[in-house]
């Protein structure tokens, strides 16, 4: 890819990993971007490296958004070995963190 080229890289997820996909809206504010980025970093730290976190931009990957049938932004989707295990629509909060921690504990 050349500088200035608007092509996006495909999303690659190893089949055996656990991944949290954060579907990001196109029209979010700087505050929303900052909040989601901070939240993603916090959850990565809490998982001690056992979780990959990928932000999926609506405008950059519309086919991925469509394949997960995303209807509200942001949406969080936890995928393990190619299977959706958990989903939350709307902005994350402390309850979201607790629910996700519970899911990660169950997936072990």
N, C-alpha and C positions, 0 to 999 in steps of 0.2 A: 504494500500500500504506500502510495506517495503522499508527502505532506500536502495538506489541503484537499485530499481526496475524501469524499464523504462516505466511502464504503465502510460498512461495519464488519467486525469480525464475528464469525459464527459463535454461538454459545456452545461450549463443549463441557459436558459433565461426565466424569468417569462413572461407569455403570455401578461400581461397588461403593460409591461414596454417599454420604448424607449431605444434602445441599438445601439451604434456605434460599429460595428465589424471592427477591423483593421486586415486585412489578411497580415501576415508577411511572407516574403520569407525565405527559409531555408538558403540561401547563402548570407545573408546581412553582411555588415561590422559593426564594433563596432560603427562607426559614424552613420550609418543608424539606428541601434538599439537605440542609444542615442537620435537621432533626433525624431524618432517615439514615444519613451517613453515620451520625453519632450512635444511633440505636444499633445499626449493623455492626459497628466496631465493638460495642458493649457485648453483644451476643456472641461474637467471635471469641472475645476474651473469656467469657463465661464458659464456653464450650471447650476451652483449653486445646484448641486446634482440631477438635473432632468434627467440626462443621465447616463446610465451605459456604460462604455467603456471596451470592451473585445478584447484582442489581440489573434488572432487565428494563431498559428504556422502551416505553410504548412506541415512540416514533422510530427507534432504531430496529426493533424486533417485533413488528406487528404480527408476524406469523406465529411466534412463540406465545404472545399474548392471546391470540385467537385459539391456539391449540390447548391452552389451559382454561379457556372460556372465562377470561377475566372481564368482569363487568363494572368493577369499582376500583379506584386507585387511592392510595396504594393497596396492594394485596400481597400478603405473605403466604408462600406455599412451601411446605417442607416435603422434600422428596428423598426417599431412601431406595437405593437400587432400582431407580426408574419408576417407583410407585409413589403416588401422592399419599402422604400420611397425615397431613394437617393443613388447614387453611384458615386465614383470618383476613377479612376485608376491612379496610379502613386503617387509619394511622395507628401504629403500635404505641403501647403505654406499659406501665408496670405490670398490669394484669396479663398483657400479652407475653411479657418476659416470663412470668410464672407459668403460664400455659405451655409455652414453648419449652421451658426447662422440664416440665412434666413429660412432654412428648419425647424429648431427647433421652430422658431417663428410661422410659419404656422401650425405646429403640435400642438402648444399651450399646 
